[in-house]
Amino acid sequence: MNRKFLTLLSLLVVAMFALAACTPAAPSTEAPAEPTEAPAEPTEAPEPTEAPAEPTEAPAEPTEAPVEPVATLRIWADDTRSAILVELADAFLETYGVELVVEEVASIRDQVIIAAPAGEGPDIFIGAHDWIGQLVASGLLAPIDLGDKADLFTPVSLEGFTFDGQLYGMPYATENLGFFYNTELVPEPPTTWDEVLEIGRQLQAEGKVTYALALSGTTYDAFPLETAFGGYVFGQDANGNWNPSDVGIDSPGMIAAAAWMRAAIEEGLMPESTDWDTAHTLFETGEVPFLMAGPWALERIRASGVPYAITTFPDGGQPFAGVQGFMINAFSENVLLAQAFLTEFVATEEVMEQLYLDGNRTPAFIPVLEKVDDPDIAALGVAGAEASLMPSIPEMGSVWAAWNDGITLALQGEQTPEEALTNAANQIRDLIAGALAGMVNIPGSYQSLVGCGADWDPACPETALTEGDDGLYRATFDLPAGEYEFKVALDGSWAVNYGSDGAQDGPNYSLSLDSDSTVTFTYDPETKLVEVTIE
């Protein structure tokens, strides 16, 4: 029995003796109130119809007093995981004398960043491994020691939560894209990307498909194709740490992948659209035989009735690997209790299996992974066996918008792949170096109309606001009639952004113009809100 448990048990024993020593309250010295009138006499004595039943046995006496909590352990989770964790509350209270409180919280990372330093955050929270770079740099995560339980987790899941050689999370699931193919159209999956196009050509010539392949995105969703040509986002040093000075968006492999995709579009084998829903609809209706998709799409793909299977990516392409897990707040007063809860109550086959069944993700817990009987989840696990972990460094926040813009411009033929991705990589390097520090921008769906290379670009200089003498930031644009959305973004990236409620990562603003108008955006850095004036 560990020392922590003995301490808690001792506190409970003392509390029980204290309760036993309490004397009952003295009876009242006042006489009971006299009735104001005599009770009515019955007209006749009632005769019982039958003798009352004799009790067969005395009621059971309670064997022990209920456990009173001596501390509280607070967990922030989403609506899927919270119900599973609540079920552990009684056992944790009985074993440690500690109350478990599980709260459903939206935007957990952003709330932790605000609440933890103020002493108002949770003891444990659930999130993704790529949060840890920012959280560790801010001093918000406590290291975790899994002890002899460490061998029960997949190596890639532990690697995901490791930063500078220290483990900062206990994983429970991994997720990644897989290569889906229509088994009715393609009995045997292709092993190279050129073969993907060749199969598409044949099926297209036979009138069976519209395209060979449709992209559901330009960055995360296209990464397996880009890595097959040697593309990467950040390099790694000899110790496996991500190197923000080695940006691979303009690497020869990334440029070659963009050139391959552009050529497929020009040949009519791929649509120029990279919309997620469009790509999935094309696959689900049999208009394309191949799709790169993840476990979050399984429900709709299954419901469509399309015959499919999942395999690894052609030419050894690597998807991004994401890891979900539990992290401990470094500002918590219950760090040891939090670790005990994770290793003794969550890291069990029963709980990990429930997390897998409810989350529909590949288990990170090996005893559960070995029991998986869902062929799709098993196939996704195989497809992610050599996956590349999503970089967990804060600089990753500077990558997404520029990377998307570079690929988009290349696919649309507005710039050569080399030009588009070189510009994108240089923008990323500038962001990492802080060259755009202080920029206040209004990225949105209107930006391509006012000189930006693409919409939703937080680093586009054409939509940057200028500070006035009153401390407010303004910019004015002439926009055609239409429906638009926008947000506020600072420092040229999405790392700090504010929505229509003035909150980090809040909802988009909506802008409706009935006619061509001159629109002025005014941002107040105190309230984090934008006022729109339409002329």
C-alpha positions in Angstrom: 0.0 0.0 0.0 1.5 3.3 -1.0 2.2 6.2 1.4 -0.4 8.5 -0.3 -3.2 6.0 0.2 -2.2 5.5 3.9 -2.3 9.2 4.4 -5.8 9.5 2.9 -6.9 6.4 4.8 -5.7 7.9 8.1 -7.6 11.0 7.5 -10.7 9.0 6.9 -10.2 7.0 10.1 -9.8 10.1 12.1 -12.9 11.5 10.6 -14.9 8.4 11.5 -13.7 8.4 15.2 -14.7 12.0 15.4 -18.2 11.2 14.2 -18.5 8.4 16.7 -17.5 10.6 19.6 -20.2 13.1 18.9 -23.1 13.0 21.5 -26.7 13.2 20.5 -28.6 16.4 21.1 -30.5 16.7 24.4 -34.2 16.1 24.3 -36.4 19.2 24.4 -37.4 20.4 28.0 -40.7 21.9 26.8 -44.0 19.9 27.1 -45.7 19.1 23.8 -48.5 21.5 22.9 -52.0 20.6 24.2 -54.6 20.0 21.6 -57.2 22.8 21.4 -60.1 20.2 21.5 -60.5 16.6 22.3 -60.1 14.3 19.4 -63.3 12.9 17.9 -64.3 9.5 19.3 -64.7 6.7 16.8 -68.3 5.6 16.4 -67.2 2.0 16.5 -63.9 0.2 16.9 -62.5 -0.8 13.5 -61.9 -4.5 13.1 -58.7 -5.5 11.3 -59.4 -7.7 8.3 -56.2 -9.7 8.9 -53.3 -9.8 11.3 -50.3 -7.6 10.2 -47.5 -9.5 8.6 -44.6 -10.2 10.9 -41.2 -9.2 9.6 -39.2 -12.2 8.5 -35.9 -10.7 9.5 -34.5 -7.5 11.0 -33.4 -4.8 8.5 -29.7 -4.9 7.7 -27.5 -2.6 9.7 -25.1 -0.5 7.6 -21.6 -2.1 7.7 -19.6 1.1 7.4 -20.0 4.9 7.1 -20.0 6.4 3.6 -16.7 7.7 2.4 -16.4 11.5 2.8 -14.0 13.0 0.2 -10.8 14.7 1.5 -9.9 16.2 -1.9 -11.3 16.8 -5.4 -9.7 15.8 -8.7 -11.1 17.8 -11.7 -11.0 16.7 -15.3 -11.9 18.6 -18.5 -13.1 16.4 -21.3 -15.3 16.4 -24.3 -18.8 14.9 -24.4 -17.6 11.6 -25.7 -15.0 10.9 -23.1 -16.7 12.5 -20.1 -19.4 9.8 -19.6 -16.7 7.1 -19.5 -14.7 8.9 -16.9 -17.7 9.7 -14.7 -18.2 5.9 -14.3 -14.8 5.8 -12.4 -15.8 8.3 -9.8 -17.2 5.8 -7.1 -14.2 3.5 -7.3 -11.7 6.4 -7.1 -13.6 7.8 -4.1 -13.6 4.5 -2.3 -9.9 3.8 -3.0 -8.4 7.2 -2.4 -11.1 9.2 -0.6 -11.0 11.7 -3.5 -14.0 13.1 -5.3 -13.7 12.9 -9.1 -15.4 15.8 -11.0 -15.7 15.6 -14.8 -16.6 18.7 -16.7 -17.4 19.0 -20.4 -15.5 21.9 -21.8 -15.2 23.3 -25.3 -11.9 24.7 -26.7 -10.0 22.9 -23.9 -6.5 24.1 -24.9 -7.5 27.8 -25.1 -9.3 27.5 -21.8 -6.4 25.8 -20.1 -4.0 28.5 -21.2 -6.1 31.1 -19.5 -7.3 29.2 -16.4 -4.3 27.1 -15.4 -1.9 30.0 -14.4 -4.8 31.6 -12.4 -5.3 28.4 -10.4 -8.7 27.8 -11.9 -7.9 25.1 -14.4 -8.4 21.3 -14.2 -6.0 18.8 -12.7 -6.3 16.6 -15.9 -7.4 17.5 -19.4 -7.8 15.6 -22.7 -6.3 16.8 -25.9 -4.0 16.2 -28.9 -0.3 15.6 -28.8 0.5 18.6 -31.0 -0.6 20.9 -28.2 2.4 20.0 -26.0 5.0 22.2 -27.7 3.1 25.4 -26.8 1.9 24.1 -23.4 5.4 23.0 -22.3 6.9 26.2 -23.5 4.3 28.0 -21.3 5.1 25.9 -18.3 1.5 24.4 -18.2 2.3 20.6 -18.4 3.6 18.3 -15.6 5.7 15.3 -16.7 4.1 11.9 -16.5 5.7 8.7 -15.4 3.8 5.6 -16.6 6.1 3.2 -14.8 5.6 -0.4 -15.8 2.5 0.6 -17.7 4.6 2.3 -20.4 5.2 -1.0 -22.2 1.5 -1.3 -22.8 1.3 1.7 -25.2 2.3 1.8 -28.8 5.7 3.4 -29.4 4.3 6.1 -31.8 1.7 7.2 -29.3 4.4 7.7 -26.6 6.6 9.4 -29.0 3.8 11.8 -29.8 3.5 13.0 -26.2 7.3 13.2 -25.7 9.0 16.6 -25.8 12.7 17.1 -25.3 13.0 13.5 -24.0 10.2 13.9 -21.4 6.7 12.3 -21.5 3.9 14.9 -21.0 0.8 12.8 -21.7 -0.8 9.4 -21.4 -2.2 8.4 -24.8 -5.3 6.5 -25.5 -5.8 6.7 -29.3 -4.1 7.5 -32.5 -5.6 8.7 -35.8 -4.5 9.0 -39.4 -5.6 8.9 -43.0 -5.9 5.7 -44.9 -6.1 5.0 -48.7 -9.7 4.1 -49.6 -10.4 2.4 -52.9 -13.7 1.2 -54.6 -13.4 -2.6 -54.6 -16.0 -2.9 -57.4 -14.0 -0.7 -59.7 -10.5 -1.6 -58.5 -10.1 -5.2 -57.3 -6.4 -4.8 -56.5 -5.2 -1.5 -55.0 -2.4 0.4 -56.8 1.1 0.5 -55.3 2.3 3.8 -57.1 0.7 7.1 -57.7 1.4 6.8 -61.4 -0.6 3.6 -61.3 -3.4 5.5 -59.6 -3.7 7.8 -62.6 -3.4 4.9 -65.1 -6.3 3.0 -63.5 -8.2 6.3 -63.5 -7.5 6.8 -67.2 -8.8 3.3 -68.0 -12.0 3.7 -65.9 -12.6 7.1 -67.3 -12.3 5.8 -70.9 -14.8 3.1 -70.1 -17.2 5.8 -68.8 -17.2 4.3 -65.3 -15.7 7.3 -63.4 -15.4 11.1 -63.7 -12.0 11.4 -62.2 -9.2 9.2 -61.0 -8.7 11.0 -57.6 -10.2 13.9 -55.8 -8.4 15.9 -53.1 -10.2 16.8 -49.9 -7.6 19.3 -48.9 -4.2 20.8 -49.7 -2.2 20.2 -46.5 -3.1 17.5 -44.0 -5.5 15.7 -46.4 -2.9 15.7 -49.3 0.2 15.0 -47.1 0.4 11.3 -47.9 0.8 12.2 -51.6 3.3 15.0 -50.8 5.5 12.7 -48.6 5.5 10.1 -51.3 7.5 12.5 -53.4 9.8 13.4 -50.5 7.9 16.5 -49.2 8.0 17.4 -45.5 7.0 20.3 -43.2 9.9 20.5 -40.6 13.1 18.5 -40.4 14.3 16.8 -37.3 17.6 17.0 -35.4 19.7 14.0 -34.3 17.6 13.6 -31.2 14.4 13.5 -33.1 13.3 17.1 -32.1 11.6 19.2 -34.7 13.8 21.8 -36.2 11.8 25.1 -37.0 14.8 26.3 -39.0 14.4 23.5 -41.5 11.2 24.3 -43.4 10.4 21.8 -46.0 7.4 23.4 -47.8 9.6 24.4 -50.7 11.7 21.2 -50.7 12.2 19.4 -54.0 9.8 16.7 -52.9 7.0 19.1 -52.1 7.4 20.9 -55.4 7.4 17.6 -57.3 4.2 16.6 -55.6 2.5 19.9 -56.5 3.7 19.5 -60.1 2.3 16.0 -60.3 -1.1 17.1 -59.0 -1.2 20.1 -61.4 -0.5 17.8 -64.3 -3.3 15.4 -63.2 -5.7 18.4 -63.1 -4.6 19.5 -66.6 -5.3 16.0 -67.9 -8.7 16.0 -66.4 -7.9 13.1 -64.0 -8.4 15.3 -60.9 -10.8 18.2 -60.2 -9.4 21.5 -59.4 -11.6 21.7 -56.3 -10.0 20.6 -53.0 -13.3 20.8 -51.0 -13.6 18.1 -48.4 -17.3 17.4 -48.8 -17.1 17.4 -52.6 -14.2 14.8 -52.6 -16.1 12.5 -50.3 -19.3 12.8 -52.3 -17.5 11.9 -55.5 -16.1 8.8 -53.8 -19.4 7.8 -52.2 -21.2 8.0 -55.5 -18.6 6.1 -57.4 -17.4 9.0 -59.5 -13.8 8.6 -58.3 -12.3 5.2 -57.3 -9.8 6.5 -54.7 -9.9 8.8 -51.7 -7.6 9.7 -48.8 -9.8 9.8 -45.7 -9.7 9.2 -41.9 -11.8 7.4 -39.3 -14.0 10.5 -38.8 -15.4 9.8 -42.3 -16.3 6.1 -41.8 -19.8 6.7 -40.7 -20.8 8.6 -43.9 -18.8 6.3 -46.2 -20.5 3.2 -44.7 -23.9 4.8 -45.0 -23.3 5.6 -48.7 -23.2 1.9 -49.5 -20.1 2.2 -51.7 -18.0 -1.0 -51.7 -14.6 -0.1 -50.4 -11.5 -1.3 -48.6 -8.6 0.6 -46.9 -4.9 0.1 -47.5 -1.5 1.8 -47.2 -0.6 4.7 -49.5 1.1 4.3 -52.8 4.9 4.8 -53.0 5.2 4.6 -49.3 3.3 7.9 -48.7 3.1 8.8 -45.0 0.0 10.4 -43.5 0.2 12.6 -40.4 -0.3 10.8 -37.1 -2.3 12.4 -34.4 -2.3 11.1 -30.8 -5.1 11.8 -28.3 -4.4 11.5 -24.6 -4.5 12.8 -21.0 -2.3 15.7 -19.8 -1.7 17.0 -16.2 -1.9 20.6 -15.3 1.5 21.7 -13.9 -0.3 24.2 -11.7 -2.5 21.5 -10.1 -2.1 20.8 -6.4 -2.9 17.2 -7.0 -0.3 16.2 -9.6 0.5 12.9 -7.8 -3.2 12.0 -7.4 -3.8 12.9 -11.1 -1.0 10.5 -12.1 -2.4 7.8 -9.9 -5.8 8.1 -11.4 -4.4 7.8 -14.9 -2.1 4.9 -14.3 -4.4 2.9 -12.0 -7.9 3.7 -13.2 -7.7 4.8 -16.9 -4.7 2.6 -18.1 -6.8 -0.5 -17.8 -8.0 -2.8 -20.5 -11.7 -2.2 -19.6 -11.5 1.6 -19.7 -9.2 1.8 -22.7 -11.5 -0.5 -24.6 -14.5 1.8 -23.8 -12.6 4.8 -25.0 -11.8 3.0 -28.3 -15.4 1.8 -28.8 -16.9 5.3 -28.2 -14.2 7.2 -30.1 -13.8 5.0 -33.2 -10.0 5.6 -33.3 -7.1 3.2 -33.3 -6.3 2.3 -29.7 -2.9 3.3 -28.3 -3.2 0.7 -25.6 -1.7 -2.5 -27.0 -3.9 -5.0 -25.1 -7.0 -3.3 -26.7 -5.3 -2.9 -30.1 -4.7 -6.6 -30.2 -8.5 -7.2 -29.8 -9.7 -4.8 -32.4 -12.3 -6.6 -34.6 -13.3 -3.7 -36.7 -11.6 -4.3 -40.1 -11.6 -0.6 -41.0 -9.9 0.5 -37.7 -7.4 -2.3 -38.1 -6.7 -1.2 -41.7 -6.3 2.4 -40.7 -3.8 1.2 -38.0 -1.8 -0.5 -40.6 -1.9 2.6 -42.9 -0.6 4.6 -40.0 2.1 2.2 -38.9 4.8 4.4 -40.5 2.9 7.7 -40.2 4.7 10.9 -39.6 3.8 12.6 -36.3 2.2 16.0 -36.5 4.9 18.4 -35.4 4.2 19.5 -31.9 6.3 22.7 -31.9 4.6 26.1 -31.6 6.0 27.1 -35.0 3.5 24.7 -36.6 0.9 27.4 -36.2 2.8 29.5 -38.7 2.6 26.8 -41.4 -1.0 26.0 -42.3 -2.2 29.2 -44.1 0.9 29.7 -46.2 1.2 26.0 -47.0 -2.5 25.9 -48.2 -2.0 29.1 -50.2 1.1 27.8 -51.9 -0.5 24.4 -53.0 -3.7 26.2 -54.0 -1.9 28.7 -56.3 0.1 25.8 -57.8 -3.0 23.6 -58.5 -4.9 26.5 -60.0 -2.0 27.3 -62.3 -1.7 30.9 -61.1 1.9 30.3 -60.2 4.4 27.5 -61.0 4.7 25.0 -58.2 8.3 26.2 -57.5 7.3 29.8 -57.3 4.2 29.2 -55.2 5.8 27.0 -52.7 9.0 29.1 -52.5 6.9 32.1 -51.6 4.9 30.1 -49.1 8.0 28.7 -47.4 9.6 32.2 -47.2 6.4 33.5 -45.6 6.6 30.7 -43.0 10.2 31.6 -42.3 9.3 35.2 -41.8 6.5 34.3 -39.4 8.8 32.1 -37.4 11.4 34.8 -37.2 8.8 37.3 -36.0 8.9 39.5 -39.1 5.1 39.9 -39.0 4.9 40.4 -35.2 2.4 43.2 -34.5 0.3 42.6 -37.7 -3.4 42.9 -37.2 -5.3 41.2 -40.1 -8.8 40.5 -41.1 -8.6 37.2 -43.0 -11.7 36.0 -44.6 -13.6 34.8 -47.6 -13.2 38.2 -49.4 -9.4 38.4 -49.5 -8.9 37.1 -53.1 -11.1 40.0 -54.2 -8.8 42.6 -52.8 -5.4 41.4 -54.0 -4.5 38.4 -51.7 -3.4 35.2 -53.3 -6.1 33.2 -51.5 -8.8 33.6 -49.0 -8.3 33.1 -45.2 -4.7 34.2 -45.3 -3.7 35.8 -41.9 -0.4 37.0 -43.4 -1.7 38.8 -46.5 -0.3 42.3 -46.4 -3.2 43.7 -48.5 -5.7 43.1 -45.7 -3.5 44.2 -42.8 -5.1 47.0 -40.6 -3.3 50.2 -39.7 -3.3 51.6 -36.2 -4.8 55.1 -35.7 -4.0 57.8 -33.2 -6.9 56.5 -31.1 -5.4 53.1 -30.7 -7.9 51.4 -33.0 -6.9 49.5 -36.2 -8.7 50.2 -39.5 -8.8 49.1 -43.2 -11.2 50.0 -45.9 -12.0 47.8 -49.0 -14.4 48.0 -52.0 -16.3 44.7 -52.1 -19.0 43.4 -54.5 -22.4 42.3 -53.3 -22.3 39.0 -51.6 -22.1 37.0 -48.4 -18.7 36.9 -46.6 -17.1 35.7 -43.4 -14.0 36.9 -41.6 -12.1 36.9 -38.3 -9.2 38.8 -36.6 -5.7 37.3 -36.7 -2.6 38.6 -35.1 1.1 38.4 -36.0 0.4 36.9 -39.4 -0.8 33.5 -38.2 -3.8 31.7 -36.7 -2.0 31.1 -33.4 -3.9 34.2 -32.0 -7.3 34.9 -33.5 -10.6 36.3 -32.3 -14.1 35.6 -33.5 -17.3 37.5 -33.4 -17.6 37.1 -29.6 -14.2 38.5 -29.0 -12.9 35.2 -27.9 -9.9 33.2 -29.0 -10.9 30.8 -31.8 -14.4 32.2 -31.7 -17.0 32.0 -34.5 -16.6 33.7 -37.8 -18.1 37.2 -38.3 -20.7 37.3 -41.1 -21.0 40.1 -43.6 -23.9 40.5 -46.0 -23.7 43.1 -48.8 -26.9 43.7 -50.8 -24.9 45.8 -53.3 -21.4 46.8 -54.1 -20.1 48.7 -51.1 -17.2 50.3 -49.4 -16.5 48.4 -46.2 -14.4 49.7 -43.3 -13.2 47.2 -40.6 -12.3 48.7 -37.2 -10.6 46.5 -34.6 -10.5 47.4 -30.9 -7.5 45.6 -29.2 -9.1 46.1 -25.8 -12.4 44.3 -26.6 -11.0 42.1 -29.4 -14.1 43.0 -31.4 -14.5 44.4 -34.9 -16.9 47.1 -36.0 -18.0 47.1 -39.6 -19.1 50.3 -41.4 -20.8 49.9 -44.8 -21.2 52.8 -47.2 
